[in-house]
Amino acid sequence: MAYTAADVKALRERTGAGMMDCKKALTETDGDMEAAVDMLRAKGLAAAQKKSSRTAAEGLVGVAVEGTKGVAVEVNSETDFVAKNDQFQDFVNKTTQVALQSDSDDIEALRKADYPGGGTVGDALTNNVATIGENQQIRRMRTISVENGVVVPYMHNAIAPNLGKIGVLVALESEAGADVLEPLGKSLAMHIAAAFPQALNAEGLDQDVIERERAIAQEKAAESGKPEAVQEKMVDGAIAKFAKENALLSQIYVMDNKTPVAEVVKQAGKDAGKDIVLKDYVRFQLGEGIEKKEEDFAAEVAAAMKG
């Protein structure tokens, strides 16, 4: 072998190709760095790095559960077409399973984790970018668990088992049996998918969001022209309403449109003769929060013609 680990690292940084592809190229070129770069370029494996600057807001959400632990992972691509690609779906599935074994929600650690079949998750992702031809990114992951109970997965409009655009996990802590917890968890997950709660309870709501809502409410109250004391009550009422509508436990259950979620869980526990606690949840909606770049095709063509 006429190359070192540092050479492999340098070739990866120059080309964005996977580690195994870099090692193979250096082996076949007897360690000649420039020849290895040319070989990777010829095979289309050196394009991954250039593609990494393009916006990836499509893709898939994957969910997986094992025992009393569950994980949700979002992997983005540039176009919805890639989400239908078997290779991409296989990658999201396997990456989600790898994430399930993780002790943290650290994306960088996930990228460095061993990937089924060899190499790392990051290597497999780089290979995907090169072979499929689009920028792809592991955007986020979140794990939840219970000591005693169940974690129930749900995928809204799944395009394949445990893959889709809105993935939900519900963690229920209880000594009640799975025959009670599983259907309850699924119905709660369906509610979460539809109602988009921002936190489990009012205390968990983002304070920056609360302050933004307060500023809006204060402006509206000031426009009313009512006395200051009345305006303060109007603002407090608006914030209380916002918290009630956006905290999961106080939301009105979409299945009957009248009962708070907390009461639904409490009643299920009474019926089962065991306390049930809705401990946590995850809701990942594909691309939420990503600002998509609006492409002006005519301008793009005009720019290309100008050179």
N, C-alpha and C positions, 0 to 999 in steps of 0.2 A: 504494500500500500504506500503510495507516494504522496500522501496528504495527511493532514492532522485534523483533529476535532475543530481547531480554530479555522481551518480552511472551509470546513462544512458550514460553520456558523457564518463566515464571511460570504459564502456563496448564497446562503439562505437570505441574508440581509440584502444582497445585491439583486436577487431575482424574485424573492417572495415564494419560491418553490418549497415543497415539503422536504423534511430532513432526509427521508429515504431516497427521494429523487435526486437530491444534491449529492448524497453519498454515491449513488449509482453513476451519476454523471462524472464525478471526480475519479471514480474507479476506472470507468471506460476511457477517460482521457489521460490516465496516468498522472492525475494531480494538476493538470494544466488548467488554471482557473479560467482563462479567457475561452478556451475550447469548451470547457464545461458550461459556461454561460451561453455560448452559441448553441450547444446541444440542447439545453433547456429551452432556449428561445425557439429553436426549430420544432421542438415537441409541443410548444404552446404552454409550457409549464412556468415560464418566466413572466407571464402576464398578470399573475395574481396581485403583485404589489401595486401596479398601476391602477387596477380596478378598485383598490381599497378606498379611493377618494370619492367614489360614486355613492349617492344616497341609497341606502338599503332600508326600505320601509315596508316591504311585503315579506312573504315567508310563511313560517308556521310557528304555532305554540304547541309544545309537547307536554303531556302530564304522565306521571308514573307514580305508583304506590306499591310499597312493600311493607307488610305488617302494619305498624302504627305510624309509618312515616310516608310522606308524599313530597313530590317536587314538581314544579312547573318551570319550563325553560322556553325562552323565546329566541328563535334563530331567524334573522332577517335576510332577505334577498332583495334584489332590485325590482323584480317583476313577479306578479302573481303566477305567471307561467311556470316559474321554477318550483313553486310549491307543489305542482303536480308531477314533478320529476321524481322517478323512483329512487335515484341516487340521493337526492336531497332529503326525501322522506326517510330513507334508511339512516342517513346521517343524524337527523333530528331525533329519531327514535333511539339510536344507540347513544347519542350524547345525553339524552334525558336519563337513560338507564345509568350511565356513568355518573351523572349529577346526583342520582339517588343515593349513591354510595359516599357522597361527599359529606364532610363534617361542617362545611360552611357554604355561604352563598357567594364565594369569591370566584368571579369569572376567569381571572388569570390563572387561578389554581385549577379550574376546570379545563382550561386550554392545555395545561401541562400534564393532565391526568392521562393514564394509559387508555388507548382506544382499542376496542375489540378488533383483533386481526393484526395489530402491530402499530408502532408509532404512538403519537399522542393525539388528543382531540384536535389540537392546533394544526398538526400535520394533515389530518384528514380534512380539516376545513380549508387549508391552503390548496390541497389537491382538488377539492370541490370547486373552488374559485377558478382554478386553471382549466379543469375539464368541462365544467358547465358553462363557464364564460361570463359569470356575473359576480359582482361583489357580494359577499355574504359575511354576516357578523353574528356571533353569539352575543346577544344584547343583555340578557338578564336571566337570573334564576332565583327561585325562592323555595326554601324547604320549610315544611311545618310537620309537627309530630304531636302525639299525645302519649301519656304513660299508660293509660287504660281506656280503650275505646276504639275509634276508627278514624281514618282519613279517607274521605270519599272523593274520587275524581269525577269530573264531568267535562265533556267537550261539546260545546254548542256548535251544531252544524259540522260535525266531524267529516273530514275528507278521507280519513283513514283511521283505524283504531288509535285513540288517544292523540290524534293530531288534528288541528283545526285552527280557527282564528280567535276563539275565545275559550280559554281553558280555566277551569275553576277547581279548587281543592277546598274541602270543608273538614275541619278537625272537630270531632265531637268527643268529649271526655265523659265516660259513663261506664257503669257496670252492666248496663242493659245489653241485650244480645244484638248480634248483627242483623237479625230479622227486624229489629226496631230501628237501629241506627242507620243502616244502609239506605232504606227508602227515605228516611227523614233527611239524611245527608244529601241525597240526590235532589230532593225537592227544594232544599235550601240552596243548593248549588245552582239550580235553574233560576231561582229568585235572584241570586247574586249576579248571574250572567245578564239577566234582564234589567235589574234595578241599579247596577253599578254603584254600590256603596263605596264611600271613600275611606272608611275606617270601621272597625268593629263596634266602637262606641263613640260617644261625643268627645270623651277625653282624648281619643286617639286621632282626632281630626287635625290636619296640618294647621298650625297657628297662623302661618302666613296667609293661607286661604281664608281663615276666619277673619283676619284683620282686613283683608281685601273686601270681604262681604260686609264687614262693619262700615268701611268707608263708603261703600255704595249705599248702604242703608241710611247712613247719616246724611248723605247728600239728598236722598229722597225725602227724608224727614224734614230737612231744612226747607226744601221746596214747598212743603205743606203749609208753612207759615204758622203752625201751631206753637203753643208755648213750649219753652225749652224742656220742662219736665215731661210733657207729653211726647216730645220728640225722643227723649231718652228711652221712654217705654216702647216707642215704636221701633227703635233700633234694637233694644233687647229682645223684643218679640220677633223681629226679623232674623236675628242670630239663632234664637231658639228653634225657629221653624227650619232654618237651614240645617242645623245640627240634627234635628229629628228626621229630616228627609234624606240625609246623607250618611248617617251612622247606621250600620246594618241592624243592630238589635232594636232600634226604634223605628225602622222603616216598616211601612205597611206591607204585609205579605202579599205578593202578587197573585198567589193562588186563590185567595178569597177576597182580596182588596178591602179588608177591614181590620184584620188582626195584626198587631205589632209582632215582628219576628221573635222577640224575646218571649212573648206569650205563647207563640206556637211551640217553641222549644220546651217551655215550662209545662205546657199541657201534654206534650208527648212524653215527658218524664213521668207525669202523674199517671197517665194511661199505662205506662210500662212498670210502674211501681219502683222506678229507679231515677235518681236525679240525672239530668242530662245538661251538660254545659257546652255551649257553642264557644269553643276555646279560641279558634283562629280560622282564618280563611285566606285564600289567594285568588285573585282574579287577574289574569293576564289577557289583555286584548291586543291583538297584533298591531304593532305600529303606533299605539297610543303615545302621544307626546313627541313623536318624530315629525319635524317640519319637512314636508315633502317639497322638493324643488319643482316649480312649475316650468316645464320645458317649452320654449318658444321655438318650434320646429323651423319655421320660416327664417328666423334670425340665425339659427344654427347653420342652416344650409348657406345662407348669405355669407356668414363668417368663414365657412369652409371654402367657398368660392374665391374669397379674397386671399386665401392662403394663410 
